[in-house]
Amino acid sequence: MINLATFDNTYARLPERFYAKLPPTAVSDPKLIKLNETLADELGLDVAQLMSQGGLEVLAGNDLAEGSEPLSMAYAGQQFGNWVPQLGDGRAVLLGEVISPKLGRRDIQLKGSGPTPFSRMGDGRAWLGPVMREYIVSEAMAALDIPTTRALAAVSTGEDIVREEILPGAILTRVAKSHLRVGTFQYFAARRDADGLKTLADYAIERLYPDCKNSDQPYKDLLQSVVSAQAYLVARWMGVGFIHGVMNTDNVSIAGETIDYGPCAFMDDFHPDRVFSSIDQTGRYAFSNQPRIAHWNLVQFAQAILSLLGETQEDAVAVAQSVIDSFSSLYHEAWLTVFRSKLGLKTAEESDEDLINGLLKAMTNEGADFTLTFRALSSDGEKKLATQFQNRTDIDPWLEVWKDRLAREDVEETKRIALMEANNPLFIPRTHLIEQSIKDGLAGDFSTMERLVAAFSKPFEKQPENADLANAPKPEEQVRYTFCGT
């Protein structure tokens, strides 16, 4: 047992019905694929120890770090709208919590670490592809300054995983502000466990939203904090063309972080109704539906904590409704702020929403690439923009309106360009690039993954050596479906 950090495991001190205590299941031949040394340093972890054989054994689940108290969390959830009364960490073990001088308290969790009491007949393992995808995409999201869980390490297990075919196993070490989900609250509410629900809510306030403690209505303020965090988060997703793909209530972090990168994707050619997930047959989690689904998920959260919001049912419903009703305006304002910055606008005019939607409509009609269109507007000029709009019927009139709007800003062009370049990435984790890195990884070559992680860590900067990674996929490279890793 080695000492990687000082653990302070507050969740492990909650009542036993909140989790199942168990160690990870050992693997036969672990090898380190990648360690996030920058994040390790920010967490105050000993990088040299993590790189050692002892550190590898911890990251693989073969040994425990000193102070670790491994457990799997209990929660429920609605999956594609269907109620499942017990889910829980079926293939994950929370090793414990560390307090970082830079980041504050953070969970450290192994994902793919073996079966738990919540596995529901599953093997509790992960195969290499989803582990690589979550590492690449979550770190790209962090570089885009979008709230997200982080990837500390990826490890191969040396063991085969049975899915549609035999695949190599792997484990991801995930870091989060908290792994509390909407489904965690639903778990206790469904069991009519009033004491457990209050304990959980008090814990969430203490850990994530301590300002609520001094309020006359702390649970109302908790709900408002979660609503505000989700409104901001989803607006940021929309600003980069990100589709989560599986916005079930058990995949909604009340900390406001993006969590569980399953069948996610960044759009190439823009369409508001784009769906990637192979299991989303009805388009429930399509790009344009994400704000509506976020609102729906928050309604489920409010219902779960309803008993804490008022002395009577009528009072509680009134409180919940007033907070939930704020989502639309909070999201709308966050969305406008995101897209105004993408268009180089610092001031606000009532016509801005029409301006934004006019561009998105033109992009839809032409199948223009989301990322390349906004980047071309930033600084690359109309010559590159023309590659996205061969038919100028929609874009030329829009450009005239946009230029008139910019003229009313009275901002120097260099400052306008700087604002836009800081809000319009050049490099995003395009699905065809991720798929190629996984293909190479299955052959034992992780150099593509290394290159992608490095490039996506500087998404707004011009990188001549990585210029090919900014390109949209060729027709034969396009990926239209993504798959869950379970």
KEKOLFI-287773 format. One record per residue (C-alpha): residue in one letter; y, x, z. Coordinates in steps of 0.05 Angstrom, whole numbers, plus 5000, padded with zeros to 4 digits. Each point is the difference from the previous one (the first is absolute). Layout:
<rs>
aYXZ/...
</rs>
This chain:
<rs>
m500050005000/i506750304978/n507049845022/l504149794939/a505549615035/t501749635064/f497349294994/d503049405037/n495649414982/t503649375020/y495749534958/a493750265035/r503149775066/l500349284978/p494549515020/e493150154971/r499949374956/f505450314957/y495250514970/a493250324999/k499650715027/l495550444959/p500150694968/p500050124925/t493350094967/a498550734984/v499250234927/s495550544972/d504350494962/p507549895006/k505050394957/l507549965002/i503049724936/k507250025022/l504050085064/n507249755004/e502950605035/t507149744999/l498049355034/a495650385049/d506050425020/e504449395008/l494749695045/g499950625043/l492850144982/d497150704998/v499350144925/a495850625010/q495149615043/l499749434950/m498350514946/s494550305043/q492749795002/g501349645065/g505849624969/l495749814941/e494749725047/v505349555032/l502749764932/a492949854978/g498349625064/n494850505022/d503850205063/l505849735041/a506550345016/e501550085073/g503449375026/s497549564944/e497449315020/p496949724935/l499949254990/s499849474945/m505149445005/a498449264999/y503949544954/a499149394956/g503649794936/q500849574939/q497150334939/f502849694936/g502049425044/n493149895030/w499350055075/v495250535028/p499849965076/q497550715011/l501350604957/g502050625039/d499350744983/g493549974962/r500450714975/a505550325041/v500750335068/l506650105035/l499550705031/g506249905043/e507550065002/v504450615000/i507450055016/s503950424950/p506950275014/k501849844928/l496249354987/g498949695068/r493449675018/r494949984944/d492849754993/i494950484971/q494249634968/l493850204960/k498649534942/g492950004973/s497250275065/g493749575004/p497749325024/t503249635059/p498649335034/f504849704949/s496650274937/r496849334981/m493850334971/g504150534963/d498550745003/g506850185030/r501150544949/a504950154944/w498850334934/l504250564973/g504249604950/p503649535049/v501250585049/m503350414945/r504049394977/e502649845070/y501950725013/i503850064934/v503549325002/s501849985073/e503150694997/a503849814937/m502649385036/a502450435057/a503750454951/l503249374970/d502449845071/i496149365002/p497049845069/t492650184998/t494050265036/r498850734985/a494250444981/l498550605044/a493550234968/a494549844951/v493050255013/s493649954959/t493849835041/g494450304959/e496649325001/d498949484946/i503049305004/v496649414966/r504849544963/e498949774929/e497350704991/i498750615044/l506650335018/p502150585045/g502649815068/a506750195030/i504449875061/l507549915003/t504150175062/r505549485003/v506450035041/a503949385018/k505549765047/s494849505022/h493949654971/l502149325029/r499549474946/v501749274993/g492449905004/t499950345068/f504249435028/q496049484962/y493750275033/f502449815070/a503549364979/a493749744967/r496250125064/r505349655041/d500550635041/a507049905028/d499750605046/g497550454944/l505449754953/k505650125050/t497250695017/l499950174926/a507049754988/d502750385060/y496450624975/a503049924930/i507049935029/e499250615046/r497350434944/l503649774937/y506149595018/p502250205070/d507049704990/c496749315005/k498350135073/n507049875024/s500749354961/d500149305030/q494849824947/p495950644989/y494549664959/k505049674954/d503250694990/l493150294987/l498949494945/q506950144972/s498750755000/v493549914962/v503249524950/s505750494988/a495350594991/q495749634950/a506049764960/y502550714994/l493250284983/v498349514945/a506950084969/r498750754997/w493249884966/m503449574948/g505050564986/v494750484977/g495349514965/f494650065054/i494549485005/h496250015066/g494349594972/v497049735064/m505449715046/n495149675048/t502549895071/d495450555026/n503750474952/v506949845027/s502650515050/i504849715051/a503250695001/g502649864930/e495950564967/t496049954936/i492850025022/d493149984966/y500850274929/g494149654967/p500949724930/c507450204998/a503850244940/f506950184973/m501849624937/d500950364934/d502349474950/f503849475039/h497849295008/p501749585062/d493149695002/r496250654995/v493550035040/f495550615006/s494949825053/s493349824970/i498749505055/d506649634994/q497649494949/t505749505012/g505850495003/r501449845073/y502550715012/a503550104933/f506450425000/s504849404999/n496049645054/q500750555052/p506349725034/r496949305003/i493550275029/a503950425051/h503449365023/w493349655004/n497050575041/l506049975048/v498949265010/q492950175022/f502850515049/a504949495028/q494349505008/a495950525037/i505450135052/l502649295003/s497849905072/l504750575020/l506249724965/g501649395042/e498049595060/t498249414957/q496849954932/e506349704972/d504450555027/a495350544976/v499649724929/a507649964997/v500750735020/a494650224952/q503049614942/s507050285012/v497450714997/i495349894941/d505649674961/s504050655004/f494950374957/s502649744934/s507150235011/l497850665031/y495450154942/h505249784949/e505350465029/a495250585004/w497749884929/l507249984975/t501650645038/v494050364969/f501649794929/r507550105005/s498650725019/k495250074942/l505549764953/g505350465030/l503849455037/k503150125068/t504049365004/a497549284998/e501749454951/e497049314994/s497950144928/d495650595021/e493749595007/d500849744929/l501250724976/i493650245034/n495849434975/g502850084931/l497350714997/l493249805028/k499549444948/a501650494944/m494750485028/t494949445002/n501449794929/e499250714974/g494550245048/a504750565021/d497550515051/f502949835068/t501150715025/l502350314934/t504949444986/f503850085065/r499750764995/a502849984929/l505849575025/s501350515054/s501450624960/d495450094941/g504349594954/e499149464949/k495750434955/k494349985051/l501549285015/a498949844927/t492750225007/q498949415047/f503949494959/q498550064926/n502449284992/r507350035022/t501149245002/d499849955076/i502050695024/d506450124959/p503849405027/w497550165070/l502650724995/e506949754983/v500149555061/w497550575044/k505350494974/d505449495014/r497249925070/l500050755011/a507250044977/r501949545058/e496850485049/d505250544990/v495050555016/e499650674966/e494250054951/t497050605036/k499849615065/r497049404965/i494650434969/a498550335067/l499249315032/m495449764946/e495850634998/a499149955075/n497349294993/n496150034935/p494050475004/l497650394940/f493050115029/i495649445028/p492550005012/r498049664935/t493149725002/h497350384940/l502050665034/i496549805064/e493849804962/q499950684965/s500750365067/i494149595027/k495850164939/d501550745009/g498649945075/l493249704986/a498650634960/g502250435059/d506950174973/f505849805045/s505450394963/t502549364966/m500849665068/e503750615026/r504749984941/l501449265007/v501350045074/a504950584988/a503649644943/f500549345036/s502950335062/k506550094959/p500349354961/f507450004984/e500550734977/k499250244930/q493850444997/p499350314930/e493250295019/n497549295014/a503749634945/d493449714973/l498849655066/a506349574989/n497449714935/a497449304993/p492649974984/k497850014927/p496549364978/e493250325010/e502050235070/q502449335026/v496649725062/r500349245007/y495449905060/t499550345068/f494449925050/c499449945075/g496650585034/t495349615044/
</rs>
